[in-house]
Amino acid sequence: MLVALFMSNVEHIFGKGNQILSMMAFLLLFVISASVMGLLIFGKPVMLFIEGQKKPAISLALYTIGFAILILALVLAIILLV
């Protein structure tokens, strides 16, 4: 939600004439967001996999990705129905 709020107000924050700064802020925000989500989704499964627990690692990764897809589907359904 904070990322969406930031992106919708980027012109008010940086002004219309400062497109380079706003593009740099967007790219940095995207990289940080992707890094955090990567750690949240794959951090524990990688640790389990390194410890030799391959089946639980794969299961956890698939369940986490599936749950994220389910949340995305619910959000899209709410957006389309409203």
OpenMM code with the backbone's topology and positions (N, CA, C; nanometers):
from openmm import Vec3, app, unit

residues = "MET LEU VAL ALA LEU PHE MET SER ASN VAL GLU HIS ILE PHE GLY LYS GLY ASN GLN ILE LEU SER MET MET ALA PHE LEU LEU LEU PHE VAL ILE SER ALA SER VAL MET GLY LEU LEU ILE PHE GLY LYS PRO VAL MET LEU PHE ILE GLU GLY GLN LYS LYS PRO ALA ILE SER LEU ALA LEU TYR THR ILE GLY PHE ALA ILE LEU ILE LEU ALA LEU VAL LEU ALA ILE ILE LEU LEU VAL".split()
positions = [
    Vec3(0.0812, -0.1185, 0.0000),
    Vec3(0.0000, 0.0000, 0.0000),
    Vec3(0.0866, 0.1264, 0.0000),
    Vec3(0.1965, 0.1230, 0.0754),
    Vec3(0.2828, 0.2400, 0.0806),
    Vec3(0.3484, 0.2674, -0.0540),
    Vec3(0.3855, 0.1622, -0.1252),
    Vec3(0.4451, 0.1794, -0.2578),
    Vec3(0.3430, 0.2417, -0.3531),
    Vec3(0.2210, 0.1920, -0.3505),
    Vec3(0.1162, 0.2472, -0.4374),
    Vec3(0.0866, 0.3926, -0.4020),
    Vec3(0.0845, 0.4230, -0.2733),
    Vec3(0.0617, 0.5605, -0.2303),
    Vec3(0.1747, 0.6513, -0.2774),
    Vec3(0.2983, 0.6031, -0.2643),
    Vec3(0.4128, 0.6809, -0.3107),
    Vec3(0.4046, 0.7048, -0.4613),
    Vec3(0.3749, 0.5998, -0.5386),
    Vec3(0.3710, 0.6119, -0.6842),
    Vec3(0.2584, 0.7037, -0.7313),
    Vec3(0.1471, 0.7047, -0.6614),
    Vec3(0.0375, 0.7917, -0.7036),
    Vec3(0.0646, 0.9385, -0.6704),
    Vec3(0.1561, 0.9646, -0.5772),
    Vec3(0.1864, 1.1020, -0.5374),
    Vec3(0.3259, 1.1468, -0.5768),
    Vec3(0.3902, 1.0743, -0.6683),
    Vec3(0.5293, 1.1054, -0.7021),
    Vec3(0.5441, 1.2434, -0.7664),
    Vec3(0.4479, 1.2883, -0.8441),
    Vec3(0.4559, 1.4214, -0.9056),
    Vec3(0.4456, 1.5315, -0.7997),
    Vec3(0.3650, 1.5086, -0.6979),
    Vec3(0.3514, 1.6077, -0.5915),
    Vec3(0.4763, 1.6125, -0.5049),
    Vec3(0.5426, 1.4983, -0.4886),
    Vec3(0.6616, 1.4924, -0.4041),
    Vec3(0.7816, 1.5560, -0.4740),
    Vec3(0.8074, 1.5169, -0.5995),
    Vec3(0.9258, 1.5625, -0.6711),
    Vec3(0.8982, 1.6770, -0.7670),
    Vec3(0.7741, 1.7033, -0.7978),
    Vec3(0.7404, 1.8076, -0.8943),
    Vec3(0.7422, 1.7530, -1.0361),
    Vec3(0.6745, 1.8216, -1.1258),
    Vec3(0.6636, 1.7741, -1.2643),
    Vec3(0.7934, 1.7907, -1.3411),
    Vec3(0.8750, 1.8883, -1.3077),
    Vec3(0.9957, 1.9159, -1.3838),
    Vec3(1.1140, 1.8276, -1.3481),
    Vec3(1.1033, 1.7486, -1.2448),
    Vec3(1.2169, 1.6693, -1.1993),
    Vec3(1.1934, 1.5208, -1.2284),
    Vec3(1.1872, 1.4866, -1.3564),
    Vec3(1.1556, 1.3494, -1.3957),
    Vec3(1.2691, 1.2526, -1.3676),
    Vec3(1.3933, 1.2967, -1.3784),
    Vec3(1.5083, 1.2086, -1.3550),
    Vec3(1.5072, 1.1603, -1.2100),
    Vec3(1.4858, 1.2521, -1.1170),
    Vec3(1.4841, 1.2149, -0.9756),
    Vec3(1.3687, 1.1204, -0.9453),
    Vec3(1.2530, 1.1459, -1.0055),
    Vec3(1.1386, 1.0581, -0.9801),
    Vec3(1.1602, 0.9202, -1.0412),
    Vec3(1.2254, 0.9123, -1.1582),
    Vec3(1.2558, 0.7814, -1.2169),
    Vec3(1.3573, 0.7058, -1.1331),
    Vec3(1.4572, 0.7763, -1.0813),
    Vec3(1.5568, 0.7122, -0.9954),
    Vec3(1.4920, 0.6609, -0.8671),
    Vec3(1.4020, 0.7389, -0.8106),
    Vec3(1.3326, 0.6970, -0.6888),
    Vec3(1.2465, 0.5745, -0.7167),
    Vec3(1.1787, 0.5721, -0.8326),
    Vec3(1.0969, 0.4567, -0.8688),
    Vec3(1.1819, 0.3316, -0.8830),
    Vec3(1.2941, 0.3412, -0.9540),
    Vec3(1.3798, 0.2243, -0.9730),
    Vec3(1.4377, 0.1742, -0.8414),
    Vec3(1.4800, 0.2658, -0.7553),
    Vec3(1.5327, 0.2263, -0.6252),
    Vec3(1.4246, 0.1612, -0.5402),
    Vec3(1.3056, 0.2174, -0.5433),
    Vec3(1.1939, 0.1590, -0.4691),
    Vec3(1.1591, 0.0207, -0.5230),
    Vec3(1.1639, 0.0037, -0.6546),
    Vec3(1.1356, -0.1263, -0.7158),
    Vec3(1.2389, -0.2310, -0.6743),
    Vec3(1.3667, -0.1939, -0.6751),
    Vec3(1.4731, -0.2871, -0.6374),
    Vec3(1.4612, -0.3263, -0.4907),
    Vec3(1.4354, -0.2294, -0.4049),
    Vec3(1.4195, -0.2598, -0.2625),
    Vec3(1.2981, -0.3488, -0.2396),
    Vec3(1.1884, -0.3188, -0.3055),
    Vec3(1.0667, -0.3987, -0.2920),
    Vec3(1.0894, -0.5425, -0.3399),
    Vec3(1.1557, -0.5578, -0.4537),
    Vec3(1.1834, -0.6911, -0.5055),
    Vec3(1.2772, -0.7682, -0.4134),
    Vec3(1.3745, -0.6997, -0.3554),
    Vec3(1.4675, -0.7649, -0.2631),
    Vec3(1.3964, -0.8128, -0.1372),
    Vec3(1.3122, -0.7289, -0.0811),
    Vec3(1.2395, -0.7666, 0.0400),
    Vec3(1.1451, -0.8834, 0.0118),
    Vec3(1.0725, -0.8760, -0.0994),
    Vec3(0.9805, -0.9855, -0.1321),
    Vec3(1.0567, -1.1147, -0.1611),
    Vec3(1.1714, -1.1035, -0.2262),
    Vec3(1.2532, -1.2219, -0.2512),
    Vec3(1.2988, -1.2869, -0.1224),
    Vec3(1.3414, -1.2050, -0.0275),
    Vec3(1.3818, -1.2597, 0.1018),
    Vec3(1.2644, -1.3211, 0.1765),
    Vec3(1.1495, -1.2556, 0.1727),
    Vec3(1.0329, -1.3077, 0.2436),
    Vec3(0.9833, -1.4387, 0.1835),
    Vec3(0.9866, -1.4484, 0.0504),
    Vec3(0.9333, -1.5670, -0.0153),
    Vec3(1.0347, -1.6807, -0.0175),
    Vec3(1.1615, -1.6500, -0.0445),
    Vec3(1.2595, -1.7563, -0.0654),
    Vec3(1.3641, -1.7702, 0.0445),
    Vec3(1.3621, -1.6838, 0.1456),
    Vec3(1.4633, -1.6897, 0.2505),
    Vec3(1.4623, -1.8204, 0.3276),
    Vec3(1.3497, -1.8534, 0.3886),
    Vec3(1.3393, -1.9765, 0.4681),
    Vec3(1.3512, -2.1017, 0.3820),
    Vec3(1.2876, -2.1088, 0.2642),
    Vec3(1.3064, -2.2291, 0.1820),
    Vec3(1.4521, -2.2534, 0.1427),
    Vec3(1.5278, -2.1479, 0.1157),
    Vec3(1.6692, -2.1656, 0.0808),
    Vec3(1.7465, -2.2174, 0.2012),
    Vec3(1.7163, -2.1639, 0.3198),
    Vec3(1.7829, -2.2126, 0.4404),
    Vec3(1.7515, -2.3598, 0.4641),
    Vec3(1.6266, -2.3985, 0.4456),
    Vec3(1.5892, -2.5398, 0.4615),
    Vec3(1.6587, -2.6269, 0.3577),
    Vec3(1.6668, -2.5787, 0.2350),
    Vec3(1.7296, -2.6548, 0.1278),
    Vec3(1.8784, -2.6757, 0.1559),
    Vec3(1.9448, -2.5729, 0.2055),
    Vec3(2.0876, -2.5834, 0.2383),
    Vec3(2.1093, -2.6827, 0.3530),
    Vec3(2.0142, -2.6875, 0.4472),
    Vec3(2.0239, -2.7799, 0.5594),
    Vec3(1.9917, -2.9236, 0.5200),
    Vec3(1.9560, -2.9464, 0.3951),
    Vec3(1.9281, -3.0810, 0.3474),
    Vec3(1.7819, -3.1208, 0.3529),
    Vec3(1.6950, -3.0318, 0.3942),
    Vec3(1.5510, -3.0605, 0.4018),
    Vec3(1.4865, -3.0139, 0.2711),
    Vec3(1.5091, -3.0901, 0.1651),
    Vec3(1.4679, -3.0469, 0.0315),
    Vec3(1.3167, -3.0483, 0.0129),
    Vec3(1.2506, -3.1534, 0.0572),
    Vec3(1.1060, -3.1621, 0.0366),
    Vec3(1.0304, -3.0518, 0.1123),
    Vec3(1.0608, -3.0287, 0.2425),
    Vec3(0.9919, -2.9164, 0.3101),
    Vec3(1.0247, -2.7805, 0.2480),
    Vec3(1.1464, -2.7648, 0.1969),
    Vec3(1.1844, -2.6370, 0.1349),
    Vec3(1.1021, -2.6112, 0.0102),
    Vec3(1.0891, -2.7117, -0.0733),
    Vec3(1.0111, -2.6964, -0.1962),
    Vec3(0.8642, -2.6746, -0.1645),
    Vec3(0.8120, -2.7494, -0.0672),
    Vec3(0.6717, -2.7339, -0.0281),
    Vec3(0.6446, -2.5929, 0.0240),
    Vec3(0.7334, -2.5432, 0.1105),
    Vec3(0.7143, -2.4096, 0.1655),
    Vec3(0.7174, -2.3037, 0.0559),
    Vec3(0.8109, -2.3162, -0.0371),
    Vec3(0.8191, -2.2193, -0.1467),
    Vec3(0.6921, -2.2234, -0.2323),
    Vec3(0.6456, -2.3420, -0.2660),
    Vec3(0.5256, -2.3531, -0.3497),
    Vec3(0.4009, -2.3034, -0.2776),
    Vec3(0.3874, -2.3350, -0.1476),
    Vec3(0.2727, -2.2860, -0.0723),
    Vec3(0.2756, -2.1334, -0.0601),
    Vec3(0.3939, -2.0767, -0.0393),
    Vec3(0.4055, -1.9315, -0.0274),
    Vec3(0.3700, -1.8627, -0.1586),
    Vec3(0.4204, -1.9139, -0.2690),
    Vec3(0.3883, -1.8567, -0.4000),
    Vec3(0.2400, -1.8738, -0.4313),
    Vec3(0.1852, -1.9906, -0.4000),
    Vec3(0.0424, -2.0147, -0.4226),
    Vec3(-0.0443, -1.9202, -0.3422),
    Vec3(-0.0050, -1.8970, -0.2157),
    Vec3(-0.0806, -1.8049, -0.1313),
    Vec3(-0.0730, -1.6629, -0.1860),
    Vec3(0.0437, -1.6218, -0.2368),
    Vec3(0.0576, -1.4886, -0.2964),
    Vec3(-0.0303, -1.4751, -0.4208),
    Vec3(-0.0373, -1.5810, -0.5009),
    Vec3(-0.1233, -1.5796, -0.6201),
    Vec3(-0.2700, -1.5704, -0.5780),
    Vec3(-0.3073, -1.6407, -0.4719),
    Vec3(-0.4451, -1.6346, -0.4217),
    Vec3(-0.4796, -1.4932, -0.3749),
    Vec3(-0.3892, -1.4294, -0.3034),
    Vec3(-0.4129, -1.2917, -0.2592),
    Vec3(-0.4272, -1.1990, -0.3794),
    Vec3(-0.3411, -1.2154, -0.4807),
    Vec3(-0.3504, -1.1352, -0.6017),
    Vec3(-0.4849, -1.1552, -0.6710),
    Vec3(-0.5292, -1.2784, -0.6805),
    Vec3(-0.6582, -1.3077, -0.7441),
    Vec3(-0.7735, -1.2424, -0.6670),
    Vec3(-0.7668, -1.2470, -0.5352),
    Vec3(-0.8715, -1.1842, -0.4537),
    Vec3(-0.8723, -1.0332, -0.4719),
    Vec3(-0.7543, -0.9717, -0.4715),
    Vec3(-0.7466, -0.8267, -0.4894),
    Vec3(-0.7989, -0.7869, -0.6271),
    Vec3(-0.7588, -0.8610, -0.7307),
    Vec3(-0.8083, -0.8305, -0.8660),
    Vec3(-0.9594, -0.8494, -0.8760),
    Vec3(-1.0119, -0.9531, -0.8119),
    Vec3(-1.1569, -0.9758, -0.8132),
    Vec3(-1.2299, -0.8609, -0.7448),
    Vec3(-1.1759, -0.8143, -0.6332),
    Vec3(-1.2388, -0.7017, -0.5627),
    Vec3(-1.2344, -0.5760, -0.6490),
    Vec3(-1.1209, -0.5522, -0.7152),
    Vec3(-1.1084, -0.4338, -0.8007),
    Vec3(-1.2069, -0.4411, -0.9168),
    Vec3(-1.2199, -0.5578, -0.9778),
    Vec3(-1.3089, -0.5711, -1.0933),
    Vec3(-1.4552, -0.5655, -1.0553),
    Vec3(-1.4891, -0.6080, -0.9333),
    Vec3(-1.6286, -0.6075, -0.8916),
    Vec3(-1.6740, -0.4731, -0.8351),
    Vec3(-1.5813, -0.3887, -0.7975),
    Vec3(-1.6194, -0.2599, -0.7364),
    Vec3(-1.6269, -0.1514, -0.8405),
] * unit.nanometer
topology = app.Topology()
chain = topology.addChain("A")
for resn in residues:
    res = topology.addResidue(resn, chain)
    for name in ("N", "CA", "C"):
        topology.addAtom(name, app.Element.getBySymbol(name[0]), res)
